[in-house]
Amino acid sequence: MQQVEFKALGRRVSCLGFGCAGLDGRLGLRRSTKLLETALKLGITYFDVAPSYGTAEEAIGHVIGNSKEVVIATKVGPPRRPYDLVSAYAKSVLKPNIDRIRRLKILLRGVVAPPRNQKVRPRYDFSYEALNRSIETSLKHLQRDHIDVFLAHEPHREDLVPEVEERFQSLVNGKTIGAFGVGIGAREDSWTKFGSIWQSAWPADHISTYDKDISYLFHRVIHNAAQDRFGQTQVPVPKLIQAARRQSPNSVLIVSASTPKRLEELVNASELME
């Protein structure tokens, strides 16, 4: 797989990163293990996770552990969710099968996932105590002695004040983490520089405004693309990935998949432009 220079860490990583929100380190550990092993086999060296992704950190710890061959990014912000066996079963058993039947997946969206209420976004704790608690637990679950990338997860702009940046920087100085920055789910313009990393939804035609001297990561390249009534992207997935790679060749694109076959398809799409 092609690699890009990840300035924040001074090393090269795969041009595609694996988004681990769908992993389960308990009931679905076997499926998660297959996905992670497939990602490694395909040359993916960047893995994106967060405490709010349930037991995903545990799955990574089980398969990857303290390997220095890859970069693990985790976050602080939204809290860890209590483990739910029903949700775990749906994620591990039902979702991969539904994903294979695209039209059924679209029909079920309106049934099992009604529109979210647009509530005021919650505020999260970025105090020294909160940062250290989160890191301690993440290191335990990931089975690592160091966190490569540590992101403020879903902060408000007002949270990213110099005092908070100093707290994150102290973790870099103490060699607890390698680098830090911001990770948000929305498609928003880059905010005031905070650390050396920015991760957000793919901005499409606005990518030219992302011109700071930092490391960029983007997700939802496929999810946010225009779709037809059957849920198929109007532009073929390979072309979406290739276009994003051409528009931002030095960025890492975060992709996710519920089956090894789907992950292979996404990786192959990125390699077609070589």
Phi, psi and omega in degrees: 000146177297150178239159177231157178281121179261092189303324185302330181249354181066037179212167180264145177225167179296148182291338173250134173253156181259118176279122191258017182300333183272002182278154179224122182271009181233264182304321183261024185298322181299313179296317181297322178298317179298319180295314181294319178295323177295317179301314179296317180298326182279355177096011177286129182236007178236125183234126185252124182217175179199154176304323182288356177273022177072235184262021181299322179299324180295321178297316179297317179300321181294320186268316188259322179057226187266023180302135178265003181280348183233165175251127177249126176248127172231182192219174173222137182154253177306134186289165175292136180274144173299145182289128183243113183297324180295312179296322179296320179295316180298319181290320187275329186249311186283314187300314180302324179287320178295321181298335179285341180246089190303315184294322178296322179300317181294318180297322183286338181304317182286342182268310185264349181226075179296159181307138180284144175286135180278080180272167177294133181297135179290160175256146183241164186269118178241033177286166176305316183297317181294319179298313182292322178297315182296316180297315181301315180290319180297317179300321179295313182292321182282346182058045180235162177255004185199142176255123183291308183232130182232114186249141169288116189266120178053048176282168167270155177306321183293343180284336190271057181273164182306324181297321179290320178298323178296325179295315178295318181297326179297330178288327174292314181299325179275003178063023174282325177231161180270321182199164181217167179181213185236141174228116179232156181273342185280164173266093183229158176292151178300135181273192175302138184306130177223107184073208185236015183221139174229125177233128179203180177292151182302124184274001177055238187291350180268008185300333183296341180279350180269082190235018178285160181275065180222177177269130181250140172229140181227139175240177178065027175301320180272316185302321184269001180286153179299138183233155176274184186290348178261005179084007177274139178295139181294329173257131180307142183307315179304320180291326177298313181293317180296319179296317179296321179295322180289320182290328181221070188296342182259005180264162173259130177262123180271123179238157177226159181203149179260353177223150177302322181299316179297320179296319177299319179299318181293318179294317178299324179298321181290335183273346181295338183272359180291000000 
